[in-house]
Amino acid sequence: MAELLEEIRSALGPGGLLEGQDALDAAKSPWTRLGTPLAIARPRSTAEVALVLRAAHAAGQAVAPWGGRTGLVDGAHADGALALSLERMNAIEAIDASSGTMRVQAGCVLQTACEAADAQGLLLPLDLGSRGSATIGGNISTNAGGNRVLRWGMVRDMVLGLEAVLADGSVVSAMNPLMKNNTGYDLKQLFIGSEGTLGVVTRAVLRLRPKPSSDNVGFVAVDRFDKLPRLLWRLQRALGGSLSAFEVMWSDFYELVTTAPAAGRPILPHGHPFYVLVESMGSSADEDAERFETVLMAALEAGEIVDAAIAKSIGERNAMWGLRDDVGQTARNAPIIAFDVSLQTPDMEAYVEEVGAALRARCPGATLMTFGHLGDGNLHLVAGVGDRSRETRHAVEEIVYGPLQRLGGSISAEHGIGLQKRAFLRLSRSPDEIALMRTLKRALDPKNILNRGKILPDEAPAPAEGPSGRVA
């Protein structure tokens, strides 16, 4: 590998290749395990990415693409691989306010892109807990979701075009800025959500939206689960398409994030089974605020909610969102294992009860914190278990994932598969679907160098899986 590293070092110039202790220092993340990479390549352009992959392909060297390293399923694990970091490809190339598009490099941090759109009176709707470190390329490679999928969809719905480099260094540039382009295969979809296993995304054209001029946030309590979908539909009907978030917290999670040492304090009293953060973003501050208050009052009178608070300032809005985002409090129940699943709303209550009962039977004293984007069918579960052993982890995974096959749910709503979930992919995808995935992988990466072993297992042994301590 010395010749490969020398070729890359020479081509990328000073700071372009990190080795030894420099690589070890960079291979750290509070979100995920990164392993010990052979070295870290840091290209500055698509041409340099192509050069690195062409050289690695010729040498048969495994490559692990890196974005912001905030993934939660060990998708950036690079033990023994050449890590390919796009951190120096972080430019916003252009924003076209007239067409509502942004052309951006893959290493641009999500928050930076959102702020640049905001400065032009536009909105990039993607919003994640890791917004300050996650990158656009990583968001695309995992088809990220987040807090506002209910209104604006996943990342897939925001990408108009992209550029990607294949395993052999070939560049596929489909930087299409058009909303309508019905000319054969939509090639960008091959790379969105493929977790860097089919190609490395280097640039993208993103669809922006007009910046809302109103932002109303409320916090409500609900006493029965079956009232949650009724409340959701009431809000969607009455708010005329402006509902942007419907975040539900089970009581145990709400109590955790509103008691010391958490910084948050109760918005509404403890003791209700469910709490919901509701957000509506519209175009008329006064009219939207009145409509928002009216619909919550109607829900209160109809018995769909039992208590409510409406934010009257930016500080109050931030405090409400702060409770939902304070997922780090779940570490108080360590060791923990975090899960990200989706299923139909009517099945959620029974599913959570089934999982909780089975978990406590397997691990006496275990805890289960539940919250999520109920408006789009996504639940996050954080299980506090008694030990960190592989046996316990596998047993808990079976408990959480097992019922999803029967219910037609998904083992991953927005975090991807990576290493952690690949053994359970069969529960959410049919044998024919998995076979087709393998066909695509072989066609685009015949030497299996790109993110080897992720999503689809191969012959190479996987590293031992450790506990996951975070969730978005």
Summary of the structure (lengths in Angstrom):
residues: 472
radius of gyration: 22.6
end to end distance: 36.9
largest distance: 73.2
contacts: 1625
relative contact order: 0.12
helix: 37%
strand: 22%
